[in-house]
């Protein structure tokens, strides 16, 4: 591909400036790096939010890895149940901080191994208030799920885990992993393909999230976990997106996932009962 063609691609699609150099070294931009417009909008808003972030005191974190292992010993499917008010394609329910806490307590009662809380406010209707309320309400490890684009977002995070998306952070991924670890926060590094998985495995992250959603097209295929999980050796593998039934959950565990992250299928209906169904799936 000529430099001129690369320039034209930059003009017509969004690529996070933090990872342009990384992407241009490793991929054909026109074929593989056109981010879906929804993601473009989310990242632009994330950068604006990040500029306003304020560092917060560290919290005494809870051990996510131990909770996953305990769930396995107890015969439960290790489930990260997600307090998910909405997504770009659906709305589950409006959730205040107090309501988020009640939802999380039902997830904990249903047997979840950890809780995920969305803090992206525009497309997912999450908030840092929800994150704080949930963490104060439960004893489980709590994941901050957001689009992290700035170190300030890591420094403001009062949670036990933080989602770091390899596709978004590019060559800065390791720096964000190290910063998270220095704060006592477990990084969950999200990948979707072999190249991103290799980048994640080159960091000190102990947990790898396999996103079954393609960020170029927003299409979901849970076979992504089946393809990548066997290659993520010696790490805790979390299958994300598209897990809609207990049968899907069993399939992902058999594929090599150590844990599952489920949002919509738990939030739609009775949270306690839905959590319990996934945890006890066989």
Backbone as JSON, one array per atom type, in Angstrom:
{
  "sequence": "XXXXXXXXXXXXXXXXXXXXXXXXXXXXXXXXXXXXXXXXXXXXXXXXXXXXXXXXXXXXXXXXXXXXXXXXXXXXXXXXXXXXXXXXXXXXXXXXXXXXXXXXXXXXXXXXXXXXXXXXXXXXXXXXXXXXXXXXXXXXXXXXXXXXXXXXXXXXXXXXXXXXXXXXXXXXXXXXXXXXXXXXXXXXXXXXXXXXXXXXXXXXXXXXXXXXXXXXXXXXXXXXXXXXXXXXXXXXXXXXXXXXXXXXXXXXXXXXXXXXXXXXXXXXXXXXXXXXXXXXXX",
  "N": [[0.86, -1.2, 0.0], [0.6, 2.18, -0.86], [2.0, 5.26, 0.51], [0.29, 7.38, -0.13], [-2.22, 6.19, -0.38], [-2.58, 5.35, 2.23], [-2.86, 7.8, 3.54], [-5.31, 8.67, 2.53], [-7.0, 6.76, 3.66], [-6.75, 7.44, 6.33], [-8.08, 9.83, 6.29], [-10.72, 9.11, 5.92], [-11.56, 7.38, 7.89], [-11.66, 6.52, 11.4], [-8.9, 6.43, 13.49], [-7.42, 5.82, 16.5], [-5.22, 8.25, 17.65], [-3.21, 7.47, 19.41], [-2.52, 4.92, 18.69], [-1.82, 4.85, 16.03], [0.8, 4.59, 14.96], [1.52, 2.05, 15.83], [-0.44, 0.46, 14.56], [0.05, 0.98, 11.84], [2.45, -0.23, 11.47], [1.86, -2.89, 11.68], [-0.44, -3.75, 10.34], [-2.6, -3.77, 7.42], [-4.06, -0.86, 6.82], [-6.38, -0.04, 5.38], [-7.8, -2.45, 5.0], [-8.17, -3.65, 7.48], [-8.41, -1.87, 9.67], [-10.5, -0.05, 9.87], [-12.5, 1.48, 11.97], [-15.67, 0.92, 13.4], [-18.31, 3.3, 13.1], [-19.75, 3.83, 15.44], [-17.96, 3.11, 17.45], [-15.99, 4.99, 16.91], [-17.32, 7.37, 17.66], [-17.72, 6.85, 20.38], [-15.08, 6.74, 21.33], [-14.15, 9.31, 20.79], [-15.71, 10.8, 22.56], [-14.84, 9.64, 24.91], [-12.23, 10.58, 25.09], [-12.72, 13.27, 25.61], [-13.97, 13.08, 28.12], [-11.86, 11.99, 29.56], [-10.09, 14.09, 29.74], [-11.09, 15.54, 31.81], [-10.79, 13.98, 34.0], [-9.92, 13.17, 37.39], [-7.28, 12.28, 39.54], [-7.69, 9.73, 42.01], [-7.76, 8.53, 45.42], [-6.1, 5.41, 46.11], [-7.65, 2.16, 46.36], [-8.1, -0.61, 48.63], [-7.61, -3.47, 47.07], [-9.57, -6.28, 45.84], [-9.01, -9.75, 45.31], [-9.25, -10.86, 42.18], [-8.46, -13.12, 40.67], [-8.3, -15.16, 42.59], [-10.99, -15.34, 43.29], [-12.13, -16.33, 40.94], [-10.93, -18.85, 40.82], [-11.96, -19.97, 43.16], [-14.7, -20.12, 42.58], [-14.63, -22.09, 40.6], [-13.73, -24.29, 42.12], [-15.93, -24.63, 43.72], [-17.74, -25.66, 41.98], [-19.11, -23.93, 40.35], [-19.87, -22.01, 37.41], [-17.56, -19.6, 36.68], [-18.6, -16.38, 36.84], [-18.7, -13.11, 35.59], [-20.83, -10.83, 36.31], [-22.69, -8.3, 34.77], [-23.52, -4.97, 35.44], [-25.46, -3.4, 33.44], [-26.8, -0.82, 32.01], [-27.45, -0.04, 29.37], [-26.7, -0.32, 25.82], [-25.12, 0.48, 22.64], [-27.04, -0.6, 20.98], [-29.25, -1.42, 22.41], [-31.52, -0.91, 25.19], [-31.58, -1.61, 28.54], [-32.42, -0.85, 31.2], [-32.96, 2.18, 33.03], [-30.5, 3.18, 35.34], [-29.72, 4.17, 38.5], [-27.22, 5.16, 40.96], [-27.95, 4.01, 43.44], [-29.74, 2.04, 42.56], [-28.04, 0.51, 40.99], [-26.42, -0.62, 42.95], [-28.27, -2.29, 44.27], [-28.9, -4.08, 42.2], [-26.39, -5.27, 41.8], [-26.04, -6.58, 44.24], [-27.99, -8.54, 44.05], [-26.88, -10.02, 41.98], [-24.56, -10.91, 43.24], [-25.74, -12.48, 45.24], [-26.83, -14.4, 43.62], [-24.65, -15.89, 42.9], [-22.5, -14.93, 41.4], [-19.05, -14.47, 40.47], [-17.68, -12.13, 40.24], [-18.28, -8.61, 39.68], [-19.17, -6.54, 36.98], [-19.11, -3.15, 36.05], [-20.43, -0.76, 34.01], [-19.08, 2.33, 33.03], [-19.21, 4.16, 31.04], [-20.92, 6.92, 29.89], [-22.53, 7.86, 27.74], [-23.31, 6.13, 25.58], [-23.73, 3.77, 26.92], [-24.9, 4.43, 29.24], [-23.73, 4.39, 31.75], [-21.87, 5.09, 34.84], [-19.42, 6.67, 37.0], [-20.41, 6.98, 39.51], [-22.18, 4.81, 39.74], [-20.29, 2.78, 39.74], [-18.87, 3.26, 42.15], [-20.97, 2.97, 44.01], [-21.71, 0.29, 43.65], [-19.35, -1.05, 44.35], [-19.19, -0.44, 47.04], [-21.32, -1.84, 47.94], [-21.07, -4.6, 47.58], [-19.08, -7.59, 48.21], [-17.51, -8.74, 46.38], [-14.94, -8.78, 43.78], [-14.75, -5.9, 41.66], [-15.17, -4.8, 38.39], [-14.17, -2.1, 36.39], [-15.68, -1.18, 33.53], [-15.04, 0.33, 30.61], [-14.06, 2.67, 28.06], [-10.95, 3.06, 27.96], [-8.66, 5.54, 27.51], [-6.77, 7.21, 28.45], [-4.19, 7.86, 30.82], [-5.07, 9.21, 33.06], [-7.64, 8.27, 33.44], [-7.16, 5.74, 34.47], [-5.95, 6.47, 36.84], [-8.05, 7.67, 38.18], [-9.66, 5.6, 38.81], [-11.43, 3.63, 41.06], [-11.49, 0.68, 41.7], [-11.37, -2.93, 41.41], [-10.6, -4.23, 39.16], [-9.77, -3.32, 35.78], [-10.85, -2.63, 32.51], [-8.9, -2.93, 29.65], [-8.54, -2.19, 26.37], [-7.04, -3.78, 23.79], [-7.11, -3.12, 21.08], [-7.75, -0.42, 21.1], [-5.7, 0.82, 22.58], [-3.31, 0.08, 21.42], [0.15, 0.35, 20.78], [0.62, 1.42, 23.24], [-0.36, -0.26, 25.1], [1.08, -1.93, 26.97], [2.13, -0.02, 28.72], [-0.18, 0.96, 29.96], [-1.07, -1.35, 31.19], [1.0, -1.76, 33.05], [0.79, 0.59, 34.59], [-1.75, 0.22, 35.71], [-1.29, -2.1, 37.26], [0.57, -1.05, 39.03], [-1.06, 0.45, 40.58], [-2.39, -1.41, 41.96], [-4.51, -2.51, 40.67], [-6.19, -4.98, 38.85], [-5.52, -5.61, 35.51], [-7.74, -6.29, 32.89], [-7.22, -7.41, 29.88], [-8.47, -6.8, 26.77], [-9.02, -8.61, 23.78], [-9.4, -9.4, 20.27], [-8.41, -10.76, 18.11], [-5.69, -12.8, 16.76], [-3.34, -11.27, 16.59], [-3.75, -9.14, 18.4], [-3.97, -10.71, 20.66], [-1.38, -11.74, 20.9], [-0.05, -9.35, 21.51], [-1.2, -8.78, 23.99], [-0.33, -10.98, 25.49], [2.3, -10.37, 25.7], [2.49, -8.59, 27.72], [2.3, -7.93, 31.29], [-0.18, -8.73, 32.12], [-2.52, -10.74, 33.85], [-5.02, -11.61, 33.18], [-6.98, -12.22, 30.38], [-9.31, -10.91, 28.21], [-11.5, -12.18, 25.86], [-13.04, -10.76, 23.29], [-15.94, -11.43, 21.71], [-17.1, -9.84, 19.9], [-16.69, -8.13, 16.88], [-15.01, -5.22, 16.41], [-14.84, -3.75, 14.11], [-17.12, -4.28, 12.61], [-19.13, -4.66, 14.43], [-20.37, -7.07, 14.66], [-21.15, -10.24, 16.17], [-19.59, -13.24, 17.16], [-19.39, -16.13, 18.79], [-17.62, -18.12, 18.34], [-15.18, -16.98, 18.21], [-13.98, -17.02, 20.75], [-13.57, -19.77, 20.92], [-11.61, -20.1, 19.03], [-9.45, -18.53, 19.95], [-9.0, -18.94, 22.73], [-7.53, -21.39, 23.36], [-4.98, -20.54, 22.76], [-4.2, -18.74, 24.61], [-2.35, -19.28, 26.81], [-1.67, -20.1, 30.23], [-2.93, -17.91, 31.34], [-5.74, -16.23, 32.83], [-8.69, -16.64, 31.16], [-11.28, -14.75, 29.89], [-14.39, -14.9, 28.47], [-16.17, -12.71, 26.42], [-19.12, -10.98, 25.43], [-21.99, -11.77, 23.48], [-22.88, -14.02, 24.8], [-25.62, -15.54, 25.42], [-27.25, -17.5, 26.5], [-27.53, -20.23, 28.91], [-26.54, -22.47, 27.61], [-24.75, -21.38, 25.78], [-22.9, -20.48, 27.62], [-21.84, -22.86, 28.72], [-20.68, -23.87, 26.43], [-18.61, -21.97, 25.98], [-17.01, -22.34, 28.23], [-16.17, -24.97, 27.8], [-14.67, -24.49, 25.57], [-12.41, -23.41, 26.62], [-12.48, -21.11, 28.12], [-12.03, -19.46, 31.23], [-13.72, -17.91, 32.66], [-16.77, -15.98, 32.35], [-18.17, -13.04, 30.92], [-21.14, -11.49, 31.3], [-23.86, -9.53, 30.35], [-26.37, -8.32, 29.07], [-28.09, -10.61, 28.99], [-28.47, -11.12, 31.63], [-29.44, -8.77, 32.74], [-31.91, -8.42, 31.53], [-34.85, -9.14, 32.72], [-35.37, -11.11, 35.7], [-32.81, -10.46, 37.82], [-31.45, -11.95, 39.81], [-32.35, -14.62, 39.35], [-31.55, -15.01, 36.69], [-28.76, -14.72, 36.92], [-28.19, -16.92, 38.53], [-28.93, -19.03, 36.82], [-26.94, -18.96, 34.85], [-24.62, -19.39, 36.35], [-25.02, -21.96, 37.32], [-25.13, -23.49, 35.07], [-24.89, -26.4, 33.04]],
  "CA": [[0.0, 0.0, 0.0], [1.4, 3.39, -0.97], [1.71, 6.28, 1.54], [-0.86, 8.19, -0.51], [-3.43, 5.44, -0.04], [-2.72, 5.38, 3.69], [-3.38, 9.11, 3.92], [-6.74, 8.7, 2.21], [-7.71, 5.97, 4.65], [-6.8, 8.21, 7.57], [-9.06, 10.9, 6.13], [-12.08, 8.6, 5.85], [-11.92, 6.52, 9.02], [-11.09, 6.97, 12.67], [-7.9, 5.6, 14.16], [-6.95, 6.49, 17.69], [-3.85, 8.73, 17.42], [-2.26, 6.76, 20.27], [-2.1, 3.64, 18.14], [-1.59, 4.91, 14.59], [2.12, 4.07, 14.61], [1.47, 0.61, 16.07], [-1.26, -0.16, 13.54], [0.66, 1.09, 10.52], [3.56, -1.17, 11.42], [1.48, -4.28, 11.8], [-1.64, -4.11, 9.6], [-3.02, -2.96, 6.29], [-5.07, 0.0, 7.42], [-7.62, -0.04, 4.63], [-8.51, -3.72, 5.09], [-8.37, -4.17, 8.82], [-8.42, -0.92, 10.77], [-11.59, 0.92, 9.82], [-13.33, 1.27, 13.15], [-17.09, 1.2, 13.25], [-18.59, 4.68, 13.47], [-20.16, 3.89, 16.84], [-16.74, 3.13, 18.25], [-15.38, 6.3, 16.7], [-18.01, 8.35, 18.5], [-17.45, 6.52, 21.78], [-13.7, 7.1, 21.67], [-14.04, 10.77, 20.81], [-16.3, 11.25, 23.82], [-13.98, 9.16, 25.98], [-11.11, 11.5, 25.19], [-13.21, 14.48, 26.27], [-14.16, 12.75, 29.54], [-10.56, 11.76, 30.16], [-9.47, 15.38, 30.02], [-11.67, 16.06, 33.06], [-10.58, 13.0, 35.08], [-9.09, 13.59, 38.52], [-6.76, 11.14, 40.28], [-8.39, 9.42, 43.26], [-6.98, 7.65, 46.3], [-6.17, 3.97, 45.83], [-8.48, 1.34, 47.24], [-7.55, -1.93, 48.92], [-8.31, -4.25, 46.05], [-9.98, -7.67, 46.08], [-8.27, -10.61, 44.37], [-10.11, -11.41, 41.15], [-8.0, -14.47, 40.28], [-8.71, -16.08, 43.65], [-12.45, -15.53, 43.22], [-12.39, -17.22, 39.8], [-10.53, -20.2, 41.21], [-12.89, -20.46, 44.18], [-15.94, -20.5, 41.89], [-14.38, -23.38, 39.96], [-13.69, -25.33, 43.16], [-17.28, -24.81, 44.23], [-18.57, -26.23, 40.95], [-19.86, -22.88, 39.66], [-19.24, -21.32, 36.28], [-17.14, -18.25, 37.13], [-19.37, -15.39, 36.08], [-18.63, -11.68, 35.85], [-22.17, -10.32, 35.97], [-22.51, -6.9, 34.43], [-24.55, -3.94, 35.62], [-25.42, -2.83, 32.1], [-28.06, -0.1, 31.74], [-27.74, 0.08, 27.94], [-25.61, -0.45, 24.85], [-25.5, 1.24, 21.45], [-28.13, -1.24, 20.24], [-30.39, -1.79, 23.26], [-31.63, -0.29, 26.51], [-32.11, -2.56, 29.51], [-33.17, -0.07, 32.17], [-32.22, 3.29, 33.63], [-29.91, 2.69, 36.59], [-29.05, 5.13, 39.38], [-26.24, 4.54, 41.82], [-28.62, 3.15, 44.42], [-30.27, 0.87, 41.85], [-26.9, -0.33, 40.59], [-26.02, -1.37, 44.14], [-29.25, -3.36, 44.49], [-28.72, -5.07, 41.14], [-25.16, -6.0, 42.06], [-26.26, -7.47, 45.39], [-28.72, -9.7, 43.53], [-25.9, -10.81, 41.24], [-23.73, -11.57, 44.24], [-26.57, -13.51, 45.87], [-27.03, -15.45, 42.64], [-23.45, -16.71, 42.76], [-21.47, -14.34, 40.53], [-17.7, -14.43, 41.02], [-17.26, -10.72, 40.2], [-19.27, -7.71, 39.1], [-18.7, -5.53, 36.04], [-19.94, -1.94, 36.05], [-20.14, 0.17, 32.91], [-18.98, 3.72, 33.44], [-19.36, 5.01, 29.86], [-22.25, 7.51, 30.13], [-23.29, 8.34, 26.58], [-23.9, 5.03, 24.82], [-24.04, 2.66, 27.82], [-25.6, 5.04, 30.37], [-23.07, 4.06, 33.01], [-21.31, 6.24, 35.57], [-18.52, 6.39, 38.11], [-21.27, 6.87, 40.69], [-22.62, 3.42, 39.79], [-19.13, 1.97, 40.11], [-18.62, 3.43, 43.58], [-22.09, 2.41, 44.77], [-21.63, -1.17, 43.58], [-18.21, -1.57, 45.12], [-19.51, -0.3, 48.45], [-22.45, -2.71, 48.29], [-20.76, -6.03, 47.48], [-17.76, -8.01, 48.67], [-16.83, -9.32, 45.24], [-14.15, -7.87, 42.95], [-15.56, -5.09, 40.75], [-14.49, -4.37, 37.17], [-14.59, -0.89, 35.68], [-15.74, -1.42, 32.1], [-15.14, 1.61, 29.92], [-13.11, 2.82, 26.97], [-9.84, 3.75, 28.62], [-7.77, 6.14, 26.51], [-5.87, 8.14, 29.12], [-3.7, 7.42, 32.13], [-5.88, 9.83, 34.1], [-8.78, 7.39, 33.72], [-6.66, 4.69, 35.37], [-5.68, 7.07, 38.15], [-9.3, 8.01, 38.85], [-10.43, 4.38, 39.0], [-11.47, 2.98, 42.37], [-12.07, -0.63, 41.41], [-10.43, -4.04, 41.57], [-10.15, -4.55, 37.82], [-10.06, -2.31, 34.77], [-10.8, -3.14, 31.14], [-7.99, -2.26, 28.74], [-8.83, -2.74, 25.05], [-5.81, -3.78, 23.0], [-7.36, -2.43, 19.81], [-7.79, 1.02, 21.35], [-4.46, 1.34, 23.16], [-2.2, -0.17, 20.51], [1.49, 0.16, 21.33], [0.64, 1.9, 24.62], [-1.02, -1.25, 25.95], [1.89, -2.36, 28.1], [2.23, 1.09, 29.67], [-1.42, 1.01, 30.72], [-1.06, -2.53, 32.07], [1.94, -1.52, 34.15], [0.21, 1.62, 35.45], [-2.83, -0.41, 36.47], [-0.69, -2.98, 38.27], [1.22, -0.23, 40.06], [-2.14, 0.95, 41.43], [-3.02, -2.55, 42.6], [-5.71, -2.84, 39.89], [-5.98, -6.08, 37.9], [-5.95, -5.26, 34.16], [-8.35, -7.29, 32.02], [-6.85, -6.93, 28.54], [-9.43, -7.33, 25.81], [-8.5, -8.86, 22.44], [-10.38, -10.01, 19.35], [-7.75, -11.58, 17.1], [-4.41, -13.38, 17.16], [-2.34, -10.23, 16.74], [-4.02, -8.49, 19.68], [-3.65, -11.67, 21.72], [0.08, -11.74, 21.08], [0.32, -8.12, 22.21], [-1.63, -8.93, 25.38], [0.52, -11.96, 26.16], [3.62, -9.76, 25.9], [2.4, -7.74, 28.9], [2.2, -8.63, 32.56], [-1.58, -8.97, 32.49], [-2.85, -12.13, 34.19], [-6.35, -11.91, 32.69], [-7.2, -11.85, 28.99], [-10.69, -10.97, 27.8], [-11.69, -12.4, 24.43], [-14.29, -10.12, 22.87], [-16.54, -12.11, 20.56], [-17.62, -8.81, 19.0], [-15.75, -7.5, 15.97], [-15.19, -3.78, 16.53], [-14.99, -3.15, 12.78], [-18.48, -4.48, 12.08], [-20.01, -4.84, 15.59], [-20.97, -8.4, 14.62], [-20.74, -11.12, 17.26], [-19.42, -14.66, 16.85], [-18.76, -16.71, 19.97], [-16.53, -18.99, 17.91], [-13.92, -16.25, 18.44], [-13.38, -17.6, 21.96], [-13.12, -21.13, 20.61], [-10.38, -19.99, 18.24], [-8.35, -17.86, 20.64], [-8.76, -19.39, 24.12], [-6.43, -22.35, 23.51], [-3.69, -19.88, 22.53], [-3.92, -17.83, 25.74], [-1.87, -20.21, 27.83], [-1.19, -19.61, 31.53], [-3.65, -16.71, 31.72], [-7.18, -16.39, 33.04], [-9.39, -16.24, 29.94], [-12.67, -14.33, 30.09], [-15.13, -14.75, 27.22], [-17.03, -11.53, 26.5], [-20.07, -10.63, 24.35], [-22.7, -12.79, 22.73], [-23.24, -15.19, 25.62], [-27.02, -15.23, 25.67], [-27.96, -18.61, 27.13], [-26.67, -21.15, 29.66], [-25.87, -23.35, 26.65], [-23.58, -20.62, 25.32], [-21.94, -20.44, 28.72], [-21.17, -24.17, 28.77], [-19.84, -23.96, 25.22], [-17.42, -21.16, 26.16], [-16.15, -23.01, 29.22], [-15.56, -26.12, 27.12], [-13.69, -23.96, 24.61], [-11.2, -23.02, 27.33], [-12.65, -19.91, 28.94], [-12.05, -19.66, 32.68], [-14.82, -17.1, 33.21], [-17.62, -15.36, 31.35], [-18.72, -11.74, 31.24], [-22.49, -11.49, 30.74], [-24.62, -8.34, 30.74], [-27.77, -8.24, 28.62], [-28.88, -11.79, 29.33], [-28.77, -11.07, 33.07], [-30.2, -7.56, 33.05], [-33.27, -8.53, 30.99], [-35.61, -10.07, 33.55], [-35.01, -11.18, 37.12], [-31.35, -10.5, 37.86], [-31.0, -13.07, 40.64], [-32.62, -15.89, 38.67], [-30.7, -15.1, 35.51], [-27.4, -14.99, 37.38], [-28.15, -18.3, 39.02], [-29.01, -19.93, 35.68], [-25.63, -19.03, 34.2], [-23.64, -19.95, 37.29], [-25.29, -23.38, 37.5], [-25.27, -24.15, 33.77], [-24.15, -27.67, 32.89]],
  "C": [[0.89, 1.24, 0.0], [1.08, 4.35, 0.16], [0.49, 7.1, 1.2], [-2.16, 7.5, -0.14], [-3.65, 5.44, 1.46], [-3.3, 6.71, 4.14], [-4.88, 9.16, 3.66], [-7.53, 7.88, 3.23], [-7.8, 6.74, 5.97], [-7.88, 9.29, 7.48], [-10.49, 10.38, 6.25], [-12.45, 7.65, 6.98], [-11.23, 7.04, 10.26], [-10.07, 5.97, 13.17], [-7.36, 6.4, 15.33], [-5.51, 6.96, 17.49], [-2.81, 7.98, 18.24], [-1.76, 5.48, 19.65], [-1.86, 3.66, 16.64], [-0.26, 4.25, 14.23], [2.14, 2.55, 14.75], [0.71, -0.09, 14.94], [-0.56, -0.14, 12.19], [1.84, 0.14, 10.37], [3.09, -2.61, 11.24], [0.29, -4.7, 10.96], [-1.8, -3.27, 8.34], [-4.21, -2.15, 6.73], [-6.4, -0.1, 6.68], [-8.44, -1.3, 4.83], [-8.92, -4.05, 6.51], [-8.63, -3.14, 9.91], [-9.48, 0.16, 10.66], [-12.52, 0.63, 10.99], [-14.77, 1.67, 12.87], [-17.39, 2.61, 13.76], [-19.03, 4.82, 14.92], [-18.94, 3.95, 17.75], [-16.0, 4.45, 18.11], [-16.0, 7.34, 17.62], [-17.72, 8.1, 19.98], [-16.06, 6.99, 22.18], [-13.5, 8.61, 21.69], [-14.59, 11.34, 22.12], [-15.46, 10.81, 25.01], [-12.78, 10.09, 26.18], [-11.51, 12.81, 25.88], [-13.41, 14.23, 27.76], [-12.82, 12.61, 30.24], [-9.86, 13.06, 30.53], [-9.94, 15.98, 31.33], [-11.42, 15.13, 34.25], [-9.64, 13.54, 36.14], [-8.57, 12.35, 39.26], [-7.47, 10.97, 41.62], [-7.51, 8.54, 44.12], [-7.15, 6.19, 45.91], [-7.11, 3.28, 46.8], [-7.73, 0.04, 47.53], [-8.31, -2.94, 48.06], [-8.56, -5.7, 46.49], [-9.41, -8.54, 44.96], [-9.22, -11.31, 43.41], [-9.74, -12.86, 40.83], [-8.44, -15.5, 41.32], [-10.2, -16.36, 43.6], [-12.84, -16.44, 42.05], [-12.06, -18.66, 40.19], [-11.48, -20.79, 42.25], [-14.2, -20.91, 43.54], [-15.78, -21.86, 41.21], [-14.39, -24.51, 40.99], [-15.08, -25.63, 43.68], [-18.23, -25.4, 43.19], [-19.44, -25.22, 40.23], [-19.12, -22.43, 38.41], [-18.84, -19.93, 36.76], [-17.74, -17.17, 36.24], [-19.04, -13.99, 36.55], [-19.96, -11.11, 35.38], [-22.1, -8.81, 35.82], [-23.74, -6.05, 34.69], [-24.52, -3.09, 34.35], [-26.74, -2.13, 31.8], [-28.45, -0.12, 30.26], [-26.51, -0.27, 27.13], [-26.0, 0.37, 23.63], [-26.71, 0.66, 20.7], [-29.34, -1.59, 21.1], [-30.36, -1.01, 24.57], [-32.26, -1.3, 27.44], [-32.98, -1.86, 30.53], [-32.31, 1.12, 32.61], [-31.73, 2.85, 35.01], [-29.23, 3.85, 37.31], [-28.0, 4.4, 40.21], [-26.86, 3.58, 42.82], [-29.18, 1.89, 43.76], [-29.16, -0.06, 41.4], [-26.44, -1.19, 41.76], [-26.98, -2.53, 44.4], [-29.12, -4.46, 43.45], [-27.48, -5.92, 41.41], [-25.31, -6.96, 43.24], [-27.05, -8.7, 44.98], [-27.8, -10.6, 42.72], [-25.0, -11.58, 42.18], [-24.49, -12.71, 44.89], [-26.79, -14.7, 44.92], [-25.8, -16.28, 42.35], [-22.38, -16.16, 41.84], [-20.13, -14.33, 41.25], [-17.14, -13.01, 41.08], [-18.37, -9.92, 39.54], [-18.57, -6.74, 38.15], [-19.66, -4.35, 36.06], [-19.5, -1.05, 34.89], [-20.1, 1.59, 33.44], [-19.03, 4.68, 32.25], [-20.77, 5.58, 29.87], [-23.12, 7.74, 28.9], [-24.02, 7.22, 25.84], [-24.36, 3.88, 25.73], [-24.74, 3.12, 29.09], [-25.04, 4.6, 31.73], [-22.52, 5.3, 33.68], [-20.32, 5.76, 36.61], [-19.29, 6.28, 39.42], [-21.77, 5.43, 40.84], [-21.49, 2.51, 40.25], [-18.88, 2.04, 41.62], [-19.73, 2.79, 44.42], [-22.03, 0.89, 44.8], [-20.5, -1.69, 44.44], [-18.45, -1.45, 46.63], [-20.57, -1.3, 48.9], [-22.11, -4.18, 48.32], [-19.35, -6.31, 48.01], [-16.93, -8.61, 47.55], [-15.91, -8.3, 44.56], [-15.06, -7.16, 41.94], [-14.69, -4.59, 39.61], [-15.04, -3.04, 36.69], [-14.52, -1.18, 34.19], [-16.02, -0.11, 31.38], [-14.15, 1.59, 28.77], [-11.98, 3.7, 27.48], [-8.86, 4.23, 27.55], [-6.71, 7.03, 27.14], [-5.43, 7.56, 30.46], [-4.52, 8.01, 33.26], [-7.1, 8.97, 34.44], [-8.37, 6.24, 34.63], [-6.49, 5.26, 36.77], [-6.95, 7.45, 38.9], [-10.09, 6.77, 39.27], [-10.28, 3.81, 40.4], [-12.23, 1.67, 42.19], [-10.97, -1.67, 41.54], [-9.84, -4.47, 40.23], [-10.49, -3.37, 36.9], [-9.92, -2.94, 33.4], [-9.86, -2.27, 30.31], [-8.13, -2.93, 27.38], [-7.59, -2.64, 24.18], [-5.97, -3.0, 21.71], [-7.3, -0.92, 19.98], [-6.42, 1.56, 21.75], [-3.24, 1.08, 22.29], [-0.88, -0.36, 21.23], [1.61, 0.7, 22.76], [0.07, 0.87, 25.6], [-0.19, -1.62, 27.17], [2.03, -1.26, 29.15], [0.98, 1.16, 30.56], [-1.54, -0.2, 31.64], [-0.18, -2.27, 33.29], [1.4, -0.46, 35.11], [-0.9, 1.03, 36.31], [-2.27, -1.29, 37.59], [-0.04, -2.18, 39.39], [0.19, 0.36, 41.02], [-2.85, -0.18, 42.17], [-4.28, -3.0, 41.89], [-5.37, -3.92, 38.88], [-6.42, -5.63, 36.5], [-6.57, -6.48, 33.46], [-8.14, -6.78, 30.6], [-7.73, -7.62, 27.51], [-8.8, -7.43, 24.42], [-9.61, -9.45, 21.58], [-9.71, -10.89, 18.3], [-6.37, -12.01, 17.6], [-3.36, -12.31, 17.41], [-2.53, -9.49, 18.07], [-3.71, -9.42, 20.84], [-2.15, -11.73, 21.96], [0.54, -10.5, 21.83], [-0.05, -8.21, 23.68], [-0.72, -9.88, 26.15], [1.93, -11.42, 26.41], [3.64, -8.81, 27.09], [2.36, -8.59, 30.16], [0.78, -8.91, 33.01], [-1.82, -10.46, 32.76], [-4.19, -12.56, 33.61], [-6.52, -11.36, 31.27], [-8.69, -11.98, 28.7], [-10.78, -11.15, 26.3], [-13.05, -11.85, 24.05], [-14.8, -10.81, 21.61], [-17.14, -11.12, 19.56], [-16.49, -8.2, 18.17], [-15.98, -5.99, 15.99], [-15.23, -3.07, 15.19], [-16.45, -3.17, 12.34], [-19.55, -4.51, 13.16], [-20.76, -6.17, 15.55], [-20.36, -9.28, 15.7], [-20.67, -12.56, 16.78], [-18.68, -15.31, 18.01], [-17.7, -17.76, 19.61], [-15.18, -18.31, 18.05], [-13.22, -16.79, 19.68], [-12.84, -18.99, 21.68], [-11.8, -21.11, 19.84], [-9.2, -19.49, 19.07], [-8.01, -18.44, 22.02], [-7.63, -20.4, 24.24], [-5.05, -21.73, 23.36], [-3.29, -18.95, 23.68], [-3.46, -18.64, 26.94], [-1.4, -19.47, 29.08], [-1.8, -18.26, 31.91], [-5.1, -17.08, 32.05], [-7.89, -15.82, 31.82], [-10.85, -15.94, 30.26], [-13.32, -14.16, 28.72], [-16.16, -13.64, 27.38], [-17.9, -11.42, 25.24], [-20.69, -11.88, 23.72], [-23.09, -14.02, 23.5], [-24.65, -14.97, 26.12], [-27.79, -16.29, 26.42], [-27.0, -19.44, 27.98], [-25.93, -22.12, 28.74], [-24.64, -22.67, 26.06], [-22.49, -20.62, 26.39], [-21.15, -21.74, 28.8], [-20.23, -24.32, 27.57], [-18.55, -23.17, 25.39], [-16.46, -21.77, 27.18], [-15.45, -24.2, 28.59], [-14.51, -25.69, 26.12], [-12.39, -23.54, 25.28], [-11.3, -21.74, 28.12], [-12.67, -20.28, 30.42], [-13.22, -18.95, 33.33], [-15.57, -16.47, 32.05], [-18.05, -13.99, 31.84], [-20.07, -11.64, 30.53], [-23.25, -10.27, 31.27], [-26.08, -8.42, 30.36], [-28.61, -9.41, 29.1], [-29.21, -11.86, 30.82], [-29.67, -9.9, 33.39], [-31.65, -7.64, 32.56], [-34.04, -9.58, 31.79], [-35.15, -10.01, 34.99], [-33.5, -11.42, 37.25], [-30.85, -11.7, 38.66], [-31.17, -14.4, 39.91], [-31.74, -16.08, 37.46], [-29.25, -15.39, 35.87], [-27.25, -16.45, 37.79], [-28.16, -19.31, 37.87], [-27.65, -20.07, 35.01], [-24.6, -19.71, 35.1], [-23.78, -21.46, 37.4], [-25.44, -24.13, 36.18], [-24.37, -25.38, 33.68], [-24.25, -28.19, 31.47]]
}
